[in-house]
Amino acid sequence: MPYISIEMFKGRTDEQKKVLIEEITKATISALGVPSEAVWVVIKDVPKSNWGEKGKPCSELYP
């Protein structure tokens, strides 16, 4: 059972996340030959203030 975890900045719409889940699932089916029922996709929306890059919170780097 493939389990795909995606972490990204908060701010995408439910429709964008729906499309992402559909496309990741299709790619996994194609690459691994598994049925869609076996594919799990989890999206974790992370506030920019909870991620850091270059020694600073991403909320400061990418307002």
N, CA, C, O and CB atoms as a CASP TS submission, in Angstrom:
PFRMAT TS
TARGET T0000
AUTHOR 0000-0000-0000
METHOD Language model
MODEL 1
PARENT N/A
ATOM      1  N   MET     1       0.841  -1.178   0.000  1.00  0.00           N
ATOM      2  CA  MET     1       0.000   0.000   0.000  1.00  0.00           C
ATOM      3  C   MET     1       0.886   1.241   0.000  1.00  0.00           C
ATOM      4  O   MET     1       1.522   1.527   1.014  1.00  0.00           O
ATOM      5  CB  MET     1      -0.956  -0.002   1.216  1.00  0.00           C
ATOM      6  N   PRO     2       0.949   1.980  -1.090  1.00  0.00           N
ATOM      7  CA  PRO     2       1.708   3.232  -1.106  1.00  0.00           C
ATOM      8  C   PRO     2       1.017   4.296  -0.249  1.00  0.00           C
ATOM      9  O   PRO     2      -0.190   4.516  -0.349  1.00  0.00           O
ATOM     10  CB  PRO     2       1.877   3.742  -2.553  1.00  0.00           C
ATOM     11  N   TYR     3       1.806   4.937   0.581  1.00  0.00           N
ATOM     12  CA  TYR     3       1.342   6.048   1.418  1.00  0.00           C
ATOM     13  C   TYR     3       2.203   7.244   1.048  1.00  0.00           C
ATOM     14  O   TYR     3       3.413   7.242   1.276  1.00  0.00           O
ATOM     15  CB  TYR     3       1.434   5.714   2.975  1.00  0.00           C
ATOM     16  N   ILE     4       1.573   8.268   0.474  1.00  0.00           N
ATOM     17  CA  ILE     4       2.310   9.446   0.031  1.00  0.00           C
ATOM     18  C   ILE     4       1.927  10.615   0.913  1.00  0.00           C
ATOM     19  O   ILE     4       0.751  10.959   1.027  1.00  0.00           O
ATOM     20  CB  ILE     4       2.028   9.763  -1.464  1.00  0.00           C
ATOM     21  N   SER     5       2.922  11.224   1.537  1.00  0.00           N
ATOM     22  CA  SER     5       2.701  12.365   2.419  1.00  0.00           C
ATOM     23  C   SER     5       3.282  13.609   1.766  1.00  0.00           C
ATOM     24  O   SER     5       4.447  13.630   1.369  1.00  0.00           O
ATOM     25  CB  SER     5       3.336  12.126   3.819  1.00  0.00           C
ATOM     26  N   ILE     6       2.455  14.650   1.658  1.00  0.00           N
ATOM     27  CA  ILE     6       2.871  15.907   1.036  1.00  0.00           C
ATOM     28  C   ILE     6       2.752  17.009   2.076  1.00  0.00           C
ATOM     29  O   ILE     6       1.686  17.215   2.655  1.00  0.00           O
ATOM     30  CB  ILE     6       2.010  16.233  -0.234  1.00  0.00           C
ATOM     31  N   GLU     7       3.836  17.705   2.307  1.00  0.00           N
ATOM     32  CA  GLU     7       3.812  18.871   3.197  1.00  0.00           C
ATOM     33  C   GLU     7       4.025  20.102   2.334  1.00  0.00           C
ATOM     34  O   GLU     7       4.961  20.164   1.536  1.00  0.00           O
ATOM     35  CB  GLU     7       4.907  18.770   4.332  1.00  0.00           C
ATOM     36  N   MET     8       3.143  21.083   2.504  1.00  0.00           N
ATOM     37  CA  MET     8       3.262  22.307   1.721  1.00  0.00           C
ATOM     38  C   MET     8       2.676  23.465   2.520  1.00  0.00           C
ATOM     39  O   MET     8       1.934  23.274   3.484  1.00  0.00           O
ATOM     40  CB  MET     8       2.550  22.164   0.346  1.00  0.00           C
ATOM     41  N   PHE     9       3.036  24.677   2.084  1.00  0.00           N
ATOM     42  CA  PHE     9       2.506  25.854   2.752  1.00  0.00           C
ATOM     43  C   PHE     9       0.987  25.876   2.663  1.00  0.00           C
ATOM     44  O   PHE     9       0.402  25.473   1.658  1.00  0.00           O
ATOM     45  CB  PHE     9       3.095  27.127   2.144  1.00  0.00           C
ATOM     46  N   LYS    10       0.365  26.354   3.728  1.00  0.00           N
ATOM     47  CA  LYS    10      -1.078  26.581   3.718  1.00  0.00           C
ATOM     48  C   LYS    10      -1.433  27.561   2.616  1.00  0.00           C
ATOM     49  O   LYS    10      -0.607  28.380   2.215  1.00  0.00           O
ATOM     50  CB  LYS    10      -1.566  27.105   5.085  1.00  0.00           C
ATOM     51  N   GLY    11      -2.660  27.478   2.127  1.00  0.00           N
ATOM     52  CA  GLY    11      -3.124  28.473   1.180  1.00  0.00           C
ATOM     53  C   GLY    11      -3.729  27.917  -0.095  1.00  0.00           C
ATOM     54  O   GLY    11      -4.345  28.660  -0.859  1.00  0.00           O
ATOM     55  N   ARG    12      -3.566  26.621  -0.340  1.00  0.00           N
ATOM     56  CA  ARG    12      -4.178  26.033  -1.533  1.00  0.00           C
ATOM     57  C   ARG    12      -5.662  25.795  -1.269  1.00  0.00           C
ATOM     58  O   ARG    12      -6.072  25.552  -0.135  1.00  0.00           O
ATOM     59  CB  ARG    12      -3.468  24.703  -1.928  1.00  0.00           C
ATOM     60  N   THR    13      -6.450  25.867  -2.323  1.00  0.00           N
ATOM     61  CA  THR    13      -7.884  25.635  -2.180  1.00  0.00           C
ATOM     62  C   THR    13      -8.166  24.137  -2.089  1.00  0.00           C
ATOM     63  O   THR    13      -7.312  23.316  -2.422  1.00  0.00           O
ATOM     64  CB  THR    13      -8.657  26.260  -3.363  1.00  0.00           C
ATOM     65  N   ASP    14      -9.355  23.793  -1.641  1.00  0.00           N
ATOM     66  CA  ASP    14      -9.758  22.385  -1.605  1.00  0.00           C
ATOM     67  C   ASP    14      -9.739  21.793  -3.013  1.00  0.00           C
ATOM     68  O   ASP    14      -9.371  20.632  -3.192  1.00  0.00           O
ATOM     69  CB  ASP    14     -11.164  22.235  -0.979  1.00  0.00           C
ATOM     70  N   GLU    15     -10.133  22.582  -4.009  1.00  0.00           N
ATOM     71  CA  GLU    15     -10.134  22.095  -5.386  1.00  0.00           C
ATOM     72  C   GLU    15      -8.709  21.796  -5.857  1.00  0.00           C
ATOM     73  O   GLU    15      -8.483  20.783  -6.519  1.00  0.00           O
ATOM     74  CB  GLU    15     -10.799  23.124  -6.319  1.00  0.00           C
ATOM     75  N   GLN    16      -7.745  22.660  -5.527  1.00  0.00           N
ATOM     76  CA  GLN    16      -6.348  22.410  -5.904  1.00  0.00           C
ATOM     77  C   GLN    16      -5.834  21.142  -5.240  1.00  0.00           C
ATOM     78  O   GLN    16      -5.132  20.350  -5.869  1.00  0.00           O
ATOM     79  CB  GLN    16      -5.457  23.607  -5.519  1.00  0.00           C
ATOM     80  N   LYS    17      -6.178  20.946  -3.978  1.00  0.00           N
ATOM     81  CA  LYS    17      -5.734  19.743  -3.274  1.00  0.00           C
ATOM     82  C   LYS    17      -6.397  18.496  -3.850  1.00  0.00           C
ATOM     83  O   LYS    17      -5.770  17.439  -3.930  1.00  0.00           O
ATOM     84  CB  LYS    17      -6.039  19.857  -1.776  1.00  0.00           C
ATOM     85  N   LYS    18      -7.653  18.614  -4.250  1.00  0.00           N
ATOM     86  CA  LYS    18      -8.360  17.493  -4.877  1.00  0.00           C
ATOM     87  C   LYS    18      -7.647  17.072  -6.161  1.00  0.00           C
ATOM     88  O   LYS    18      -7.427  15.883  -6.393  1.00  0.00           O
ATOM     89  CB  LYS    18      -9.830  17.873  -5.178  1.00  0.00           C
ATOM     90  N   VAL    19      -7.292  18.041  -6.985  1.00  0.00           N
ATOM     91  CA  VAL    19      -6.583  17.754  -8.245  1.00  0.00           C
ATOM     92  C   VAL    19      -5.217  17.128  -7.949  1.00  0.00           C
ATOM     93  O   VAL    19      -4.817  16.176  -8.619  1.00  0.00           O
ATOM     94  CB  VAL    19      -6.409  19.054  -9.092  1.00  0.00           C
ATOM     95  N   LEU    20      -4.512  17.646  -6.967  1.00  0.00           N
ATOM     96  CA  LEU    20      -3.208  17.092  -6.604  1.00  0.00           C
ATOM     97  C   LEU    20      -3.343  15.629  -6.181  1.00  0.00           C
ATOM     98  O   LEU    20      -2.560  14.782  -6.611  1.00  0.00           O
ATOM     99  CB  LEU    20      -2.567  17.918  -5.470  1.00  0.00           C
ATOM    100  N   ILE    21      -4.330  15.335  -5.346  1.00  0.00           N
ATOM    101  CA  ILE    21      -4.557  13.953  -4.900  1.00  0.00           C
ATOM    102  C   ILE    21      -4.859  13.055  -6.095  1.00  0.00           C
ATOM    103  O   ILE    21      -4.321  11.952  -6.195  1.00  0.00           O
ATOM    104  CB  ILE    21      -5.719  13.890  -3.877  1.00  0.00           C
ATOM    105  N   GLU    22      -5.720  13.524  -7.003  1.00  0.00           N
ATOM    106  CA  GLU    22      -6.058  12.732  -8.183  1.00  0.00           C
ATOM    107  C   GLU    22      -4.827  12.457  -9.045  1.00  0.00           C
ATOM    108  O   GLU    22      -4.621  11.328  -9.490  1.00  0.00           O
ATOM    109  CB  GLU    22      -7.125  13.448  -9.011  1.00  0.00           C
ATOM    110  N   GLU    23      -4.013  13.478  -9.279  1.00  0.00           N
ATOM    111  CA  GLU    23      -2.845  13.330 -10.153  1.00  0.00           C
ATOM    112  C   GLU    23      -1.763  12.455  -9.508  1.00  0.00           C
ATOM    113  O   GLU    23      -1.146  11.633 -10.187  1.00  0.00           O
ATOM    114  CB  GLU    23      -2.264  14.709 -10.496  1.00  0.00           C
ATOM    115  N   ILE    24      -1.537  12.625  -8.223  1.00  0.00           N
ATOM    116  CA  ILE    24      -0.556  11.777  -7.519  1.00  0.00           C
ATOM    117  C   ILE    24      -1.018  10.324  -7.544  1.00  0.00           C
ATOM    118  O   ILE    24      -0.212   9.413  -7.732  1.00  0.00           O
ATOM    119  CB  ILE    24      -0.357  12.256  -6.046  1.00  0.00           C
ATOM    120  N   THR    25      -2.311  10.112  -7.354  1.00  0.00           N
ATOM    121  CA  THR    25      -2.854   8.754  -7.391  1.00  0.00           C
ATOM    122  C   THR    25      -2.662   8.133  -8.772  1.00  0.00           C
ATOM    123  O   THR    25      -2.230   6.985  -8.882  1.00  0.00           O
ATOM    124  CB  THR    25      -4.346   8.760  -7.014  1.00  0.00           C
ATOM    125  N   LYS    26      -2.980   8.883  -9.823  1.00  0.00           N
ATOM    126  CA  LYS    26      -2.799   8.374 -11.199  1.00  0.00           C
ATOM    127  C   LYS    26      -1.336   8.009 -11.459  1.00  0.00           C
ATOM    128  O   LYS    26      -1.044   6.958 -12.030  1.00  0.00           O
ATOM    129  CB  LYS    26      -3.272   9.427 -12.237  1.00  0.00           C
ATOM    130  N   ALA    27      -0.426   8.880 -11.038  1.00  0.00           N
ATOM    131  CA  ALA    27       0.998   8.627 -11.264  1.00  0.00           C
ATOM    132  C   ALA    27       1.462   7.386 -10.499  1.00  0.00           C
ATOM    133  O   ALA    27       2.277   6.614 -11.003  1.00  0.00           O
ATOM    134  CB  ALA    27       1.832   9.851 -10.846  1.00  0.00           C
ATOM    135  N   THR    28       0.956   7.198  -9.306  1.00  0.00           N
ATOM    136  CA  THR    28       1.335   6.040  -8.493  1.00  0.00           C
ATOM    137  C   THR    28       0.805   4.752  -9.112  1.00  0.00           C
ATOM    138  O   THR    28       1.507   3.742  -9.153  1.00  0.00           O
ATOM    139  CB  THR    28       0.808   6.193  -7.054  1.00  0.00           C
ATOM    140  N   ILE    29      -0.427   4.791  -9.589  1.00  0.00           N
ATOM    141  CA  ILE    29      -0.999   3.627 -10.273  1.00  0.00           C
ATOM    142  C   ILE    29      -0.161   3.271 -11.491  1.00  0.00           C
ATOM    143  O   ILE    29       0.143   2.100 -11.719  1.00  0.00           O
ATOM    144  CB  ILE    29      -2.463   3.899 -10.691  1.00  0.00           C
ATOM    145  N   SER    30       0.213   4.276 -12.272  1.00  0.00           N
ATOM    146  CA  SER    30       1.005   4.058 -13.481  1.00  0.00           C
ATOM    147  C   SER    30       2.399   3.521 -13.160  1.00  0.00           C
ATOM    148  O   SER    30       2.878   2.597 -13.817  1.00  0.00           O
ATOM    149  CB  SER    30       1.119   5.356 -14.270  1.00  0.00           C
ATOM    150  N   ALA    31       3.037   4.091 -12.166  1.00  0.00           N
ATOM    151  CA  ALA    31       4.423   3.711 -11.848  1.00  0.00           C
ATOM    152  C   ALA    31       4.520   2.359 -11.148  1.00  0.00           C
ATOM    153  O   ALA    31       5.458   1.598 -11.384  1.00  0.00           O
ATOM    154  CB  ALA    31       5.062   4.772 -10.976  1.00  0.00           C
ATOM    155  N   LEU    32       3.548   2.065 -10.287  1.00  0.00           N
ATOM    156  CA  LEU    32       3.659   0.869  -9.456  1.00  0.00           C
ATOM    157  C   LEU    32       2.700  -0.257  -9.836  1.00  0.00           C
ATOM    158  O   LEU    32       2.850  -1.390  -9.380  1.00  0.00           O
ATOM    159  CB  LEU    32       3.432   1.237  -8.037  1.00  0.00           C
ATOM    160  N   GLY    33       1.713   0.064 -10.674  1.00  0.00           N
ATOM    161  CA  GLY    33       0.760  -0.966 -11.075  1.00  0.00           C
ATOM    162  C   GLY    33      -0.163  -1.414  -9.964  1.00  0.00           C
ATOM    163  O   GLY    33      -0.589  -2.569  -9.937  1.00  0.00           O
ATOM    164  N   VAL    34      -0.474  -0.516  -9.050  1.00  0.00           N
ATOM    165  CA  VAL    34      -1.379  -0.848  -7.949  1.00  0.00           C
ATOM    166  C   VAL    34      -2.764  -0.263  -8.236  1.00  0.00           C
ATOM    167  O   VAL    34      -2.885   0.684  -9.012  1.00  0.00           O
ATOM    168  CB  VAL    34      -0.824  -0.313  -6.594  1.00  0.00           C
ATOM    169  N   PRO    35      -3.813  -0.823  -7.612  1.00  0.00           N
ATOM    170  CA  PRO    35      -5.141  -0.249  -7.793  1.00  0.00           C
ATOM    171  C   PRO    35      -5.292   1.042  -6.989  1.00  0.00           C
ATOM    172  O   PRO    35      -4.583   1.257  -6.006  1.00  0.00           O
ATOM    173  CB  PRO    35      -6.220  -1.260  -7.382  1.00  0.00           C
ATOM    174  N   SER    36      -6.217   1.894  -7.415  1.00  0.00           N
ATOM    175  CA  SER    36      -6.416   3.171  -6.726  1.00  0.00           C
ATOM    176  C   SER    36      -6.779   2.974  -5.252  1.00  0.00           C
ATOM    177  O   SER    36      -6.446   3.807  -4.408  1.00  0.00           O
ATOM    178  CB  SER    36      -7.511   3.978  -7.426  1.00  0.00           C
ATOM    179  N   GLU    37      -7.454   1.880  -4.952  1.00  0.00           N
ATOM    180  CA  GLU    37      -7.857   1.605  -3.563  1.00  0.00           C
ATOM    181  C   GLU    37      -6.657   1.425  -2.633  1.00  0.00           C
ATOM    182  O   GLU    37      -6.781   1.553  -1.415  1.00  0.00           O
ATOM    183  CB  GLU    37      -8.730   0.356  -3.511  1.00  0.00           C
ATOM    184  N   ALA    38      -5.508   1.131  -3.213  1.00  0.00           N
ATOM    185  CA  ALA    38      -4.312   0.886  -2.406  1.00  0.00           C
ATOM    186  C   ALA    38      -3.494   2.150  -2.160  1.00  0.00           C
ATOM    187  O   ALA    38      -2.543   2.130  -1.379  1.00  0.00           O
ATOM    188  CB  ALA    38      -3.444  -0.149  -3.079  1.00  0.00           C
ATOM    189  N   VAL    39      -3.854   3.241  -2.813  1.00  0.00           N
ATOM    190  CA  VAL    39      -3.052   4.464  -2.740  1.00  0.00           C
ATOM    191  C   VAL    39      -3.634   5.421  -1.701  1.00  0.00           C
ATOM    192  O   VAL    39      -4.814   5.770  -1.745  1.00  0.00           O
ATOM    193  CB  VAL    39      -2.981   5.152  -4.122  1.00  0.00           C
ATOM    194  N   TRP    40      -2.787   5.829  -0.778  1.00  0.00           N
ATOM    195  CA  TRP    40      -3.156   6.816   0.240  1.00  0.00           C
ATOM    196  C   TRP    40      -2.345   8.075   0.015  1.00  0.00           C
ATOM    197  O   TRP    40      -1.126   8.010  -0.145  1.00  0.00           O
ATOM    198  CB  TRP    40      -2.928   6.264   1.677  1.00  0.00           C
ATOM    199  N   VAL    41      -3.012   9.222   0.001  1.00  0.00           N
ATOM    200  CA  VAL    41      -2.338  10.509  -0.139  1.00  0.00           C
ATOM    201  C   VAL    41      -2.775  11.384   1.027  1.00  0.00           C
ATOM    202  O   VAL    41      -3.970  11.559   1.268  1.00  0.00           O
ATOM    203  CB  VAL    41      -2.665  11.190  -1.521  1.00  0.00           C
ATOM    204  N   VAL    42      -1.811  11.928   1.743  1.00  0.00           N
ATOM    205  CA  VAL    42      -2.094  12.820   2.867  1.00  0.00           C
ATOM    206  C   VAL    42      -1.422  14.158   2.597  1.00  0.00           C
ATOM    207  O   VAL    42      -0.233  14.215   2.281  1.00  0.00           O
ATOM    208  CB  VAL    42      -1.602  12.207   4.221  1.00  0.00           C
ATOM    209  N   ILE    43      -2.190  15.231   2.724  1.00  0.00           N
ATOM    210  CA  ILE    43      -1.650  16.580   2.555  1.00  0.00           C
ATOM    211  C   ILE    43      -1.629  17.262   3.910  1.00  0.00           C
ATOM    212  O   ILE    43      -2.647  17.338   4.598  1.00  0.00           O
ATOM    213  CB  ILE    43      -2.488  17.406   1.529  1.00  0.00           C
ATOM    214  N   LYS    44      -0.468  17.753   4.282  1.00  0.00           N
ATOM    215  CA  LYS    44      -0.313  18.488   5.541  1.00  0.00           C
ATOM    216  C   LYS    44      -0.078  19.948   5.204  1.00  0.00           C
ATOM    217  O   LYS    44       0.962  20.311   4.654  1.00  0.00           O
ATOM    218  CB  LYS    44       0.863  17.912   6.408  1.00  0.00           C
ATOM    219  N   ASP    45      -1.052  20.783   5.539  1.00  0.00           N
ATOM    220  CA  ASP    45      -0.922  22.224   5.335  1.00  0.00           C
ATOM    221  C   ASP    45      -0.132  22.813   6.500  1.00  0.00           C
ATOM    222  O   ASP    45      -0.544  22.705   7.654  1.00  0.00           O
ATOM    223  CB  ASP    45      -2.322  22.907   5.208  1.00  0.00           C
ATOM    224  N   VAL    46       0.983  23.424   6.197  1.00  0.00           N
ATOM    225  CA  VAL    46       1.865  23.961   7.224  1.00  0.00           C
ATOM    226  C   VAL    46       1.928  25.484   7.094  1.00  0.00           C
ATOM    227  O   VAL    46       2.208  25.997   6.011  1.00  0.00           O
ATOM    228  CB  VAL    46       3.283  23.338   7.115  1.00  0.00           C
ATOM    229  N   PRO    47       1.670  26.214   8.188  1.00  0.00           N
ATOM    230  CA  PRO    47       1.825  27.669   8.121  1.00  0.00           C
ATOM    231  C   PRO    47       3.279  28.028   7.819  1.00  0.00           C
ATOM    232  O   PRO    47       4.200  27.354   8.280  1.00  0.00           O
ATOM    233  CB  PRO    47       1.370  28.329   9.448  1.00  0.00           C
ATOM    234  N   LYS    48       3.479  29.087   7.046  1.00  0.00           N
ATOM    235  CA  LYS    48       4.840  29.509   6.701  1.00  0.00           C
ATOM    236  C   LYS    48       5.664  29.810   7.945  1.00  0.00           C
ATOM    237  O   LYS    48       6.884  29.647   7.935  1.00  0.00           O
ATOM    238  CB  LYS    48       4.801  30.738   5.796  1.00  0.00           C
ATOM    239  N   SER    49       5.019  30.241   8.999  1.00  0.00           N
ATOM    240  CA  SER    49       5.748  30.557  10.237  1.00  0.00           C
ATOM    241  C   SER    49       6.304  29.302  10.914  1.00  0.00           C
ATOM    242  O   SER    49       7.171  29.407  11.781  1.00  0.00           O
ATOM    243  CB  SER    49       4.832  31.302  11.211  1.00  0.00           C
ATOM    244  N   ASN    50       5.823  28.127  10.535  1.00  0.00           N
ATOM    245  CA  ASN    50       6.304  26.877  11.123  1.00  0.00           C
ATOM    246  C   ASN    50       7.441  26.238  10.338  1.00  0.00           C
ATOM    247  O   ASN    50       7.962  25.200  10.746  1.00  0.00           O
ATOM    248  CB  ASN    50       5.172  25.903  11.233  1.00  0.00           C
ATOM    249  N   TRP    51       7.833  26.840   9.217  1.00  0.00           N
ATOM    250  CA  TRP    51       8.947  26.350   8.422  1.00  0.00           C
ATOM    251  C   TRP    51      10.046  27.385   8.424  1.00  0.00           C
ATOM    252  O   TRP    51       9.777  28.586   8.457  1.00  0.00           O
ATOM    253  CB  TRP    51       8.506  26.022   6.983  1.00  0.00           C
ATOM    254  N   GLY    52      11.275  26.931   8.389  1.00  0.00           N
ATOM    255  CA  GLY    52      12.398  27.844   8.336  1.00  0.00           C
ATOM    256  C   GLY    52      13.305  27.549   7.163  1.00  0.00           C
ATOM    257  O   GLY    52      13.438  26.406   6.726  1.00  0.00           O
ATOM    258  N   GLU    53      13.925  28.600   6.664  1.00  0.00           N
ATOM    259  CA  GLU    53      14.870  28.480   5.564  1.00  0.00           C
ATOM    260  C   GLU    53      15.887  29.609   5.710  1.00  0.00           C
ATOM    261  O   GLU    53      15.520  30.745   6.011  1.00  0.00           O
ATOM    262  CB  GLU    53      14.143  28.533   4.168  1.00  0.00           C
ATOM    263  N   LYS    54      17.130  29.304   5.501  1.00  0.00           N
ATOM    264  CA  LYS    54      18.196  30.310   5.583  1.00  0.00           C
ATOM    265  C   LYS    54      18.231  30.993   6.952  1.00  0.00           C
ATOM    266  O   LYS    54      18.606  32.160   7.058  1.00  0.00           O
ATOM    267  CB  LYS    54      18.014  31.360   4.486  1.00  0.00           C
ATOM    268  N   GLY    55      17.843  30.271   7.983  1.00  0.00           N
ATOM    269  CA  GLY    55      17.884  30.806   9.344  1.00  0.00           C
ATOM    270  C   GLY    55      16.723  31.709   9.717  1.00  0.00           C
ATOM    271  O   GLY    55      16.765  32.367  10.756  1.00  0.00           O
ATOM    272  N   LYS    56      15.683  31.754   8.885  1.00  0.00           N
ATOM    273  CA  LYS    56      14.538  32.631   9.152  1.00  0.00           C
ATOM    274  C   LYS    56      13.242  31.863   8.913  1.00  0.00           C
ATOM    275  O   LYS    56      13.211  30.904   8.142  1.00  0.00           O
ATOM    276  CB  LYS    56      14.590  33.905   8.257  1.00  0.00           C
ATOM    277  N   PRO    57      12.160  32.300   9.592  1.00  0.00           N
ATOM    278  CA  PRO    57      10.871  31.693   9.287  1.00  0.00           C
ATOM    279  C   PRO    57      10.462  32.027   7.857  1.00  0.00           C
ATOM    280  O   PRO    57      10.699  33.138   7.383  1.00  0.00           O
ATOM    281  CB  PRO    57       9.795  32.168  10.283  1.00  0.00           C
ATOM    282  N   CYS    58       9.859  31.082   7.184  1.00  0.00           N
ATOM    283  CA  CYS    58       9.439  31.311   5.793  1.00  0.00           C
ATOM    284  C   CYS    58       8.394  32.415   5.684  1.00  0.00           C
ATOM    285  O   CYS    58       8.230  33.007   4.617  1.00  0.00           O
ATOM    286  CB  CYS    58       8.885  30.025   5.192  1.00  0.00           C
ATOM    287  N   SER    59       7.690  32.697   6.768  1.00  0.00           N
ATOM    288  CA  SER    59       6.708  33.781   6.745  1.00  0.00           C
ATOM    289  C   SER    59       7.400  35.134   6.511  1.00  0.00           C
ATOM    290  O   SER    59       6.784  36.063   5.988  1.00  0.00           O
ATOM    291  CB  SER    59       5.906  33.809   8.069  1.00  0.00           C
ATOM    292  N   GLU    60       8.669  35.241   6.896  1.00  0.00           N
ATOM    293  CA  GLU    60       9.433  36.466   6.638  1.00  0.00           C
ATOM    294  C   GLU    60      10.033  36.472   5.233  1.00  0.00           C
ATOM    295  O   GLU    60      10.176  37.528   4.615  1.00  0.00           O
ATOM    296  CB  GLU    60      10.544  36.622   7.676  1.00  0.00           C
ATOM    297  N   LEU    61      10.380  35.298   4.741  1.00  0.00           N
ATOM    298  CA  LEU    61      11.014  35.191   3.433  1.00  0.00           C
ATOM    299  C   LEU    61       9.996  35.229   2.286  1.00  0.00           C
ATOM    300  O   LEU    61      10.284  35.736   1.201  1.00  0.00           O
ATOM    301  CB  LEU    61      11.825  33.909   3.359  1.00  0.00           C
ATOM    302  N   TYR    62       8.815  34.690   2.543  1.00  0.00           N
ATOM    303  CA  TYR    62       7.777  34.607   1.498  1.00  0.00           C
ATOM    304  C   TYR    62       6.453  35.135   2.025  1.00  0.00           C
ATOM    305  O   TYR    62       5.522  34.365   2.260  1.00  0.00           O
ATOM    306  CB  TYR    62       7.606  33.148   1.003  1.00  0.00           C
ATOM    307  N   PRO    63       6.365  36.466   2.214  1.00  0.00           N
ATOM    308  CA  PRO    63       5.114  37.026   2.801  1.00  0.00           C
ATOM    309  C   PRO    63       3.894  36.872   1.922  1.00  0.00           C
ATOM    310  O   PRO    63       2.802  37.296   2.301  1.00  0.00           O
ATOM    311  CB  PRO    63       5.297  38.485   3.100  1.00  0.00           C
TER
END
